[in-house]
C-alpha cells in the first residue's frame, strides 16, 4: 500500500497508517525508490542486460509497470529477456503467479532468498543462463534483515553470480529530524516488524572486491535518508551509470558518457 496499491489487507492498511503518522516522509521515499528501481531496469535493459532475479519481490502492484515488462520492452540484447521473481510469502507468490499466467518472459518462485544454495538449484533459476550476466534486484529488502543475514546474502550472491553480473539494492539510512528514522523504526516494531536503518559505512562493507556505485542523500539526490547501491563484478570497461543518478564523492573517476 505504500506504493499506491489498493489490494492491502485491513491489517496492512493499519500498519501503513501507523508508520505514516510516525514518519510522514516515508511513503514518498518508498515510492521514489520503487520508481528509481524500475528506471534502473530500463537503463540496464538498454545496456543489453536481459536476465533479472528479483529477490523479495513482494506483490505486484495492479496497473503499474513491472520488472519483466520493462526488461522485455527495453531489451537491447540478442537474447530474449527473462525475469525470475522470488518471495517466500505465499500470498505474494500466488498474486505474482496469477499476474504472469499469460507471460513467457517471467516466472514466480516461492523460496527463501537467504538460502542461496537451494535458490540457485531451483529449476526456474536454472533456466537462466548462469554463464551470462544476471542482474539481482534487492529493493526494499536488506533493511528488514539482521546484520549477519544481509551480509551473508550479498557475499553468497557475489560468489555465485557469473562475470558481468550486477546487484542492485536500496536501503534506509539513520537520520535525525526532520527525516527521523527512530519513530519509523518504533512504529514498525509495534506492528511486530523489525526495520534496521544502517550507516552507509556498514552498507559499503558488503561490496567486497566488487566496485560499487551509490545514489543517495549525500549525492544531492534528495533529502530523504535512503540510498540505492549498484554493485558489479570486477571487470574492465566503463560502467553504465544510470543517467538519473548523480555522482557521489569519490566516484568522479567512474564517470562514463551519457547513455541517453
PyMOL commands that set and color helices and strands:
alter all, ss='L'
color gray80, all
select helices_A, chain A and resi 10-22+26-46+67-73+90-99+116-121+123-126+142-144+147-160+182-190+200-207+217-219+252-254
alter helices_A, ss='H'
color red, helices_A
select strands_A, chain A and resi 51-55+82-87+106-110+135-138+166-172+211-216+226-232
alter strands_A, ss='S'
color yellow, strands_A
deselect
rebuild
show_as cartoon
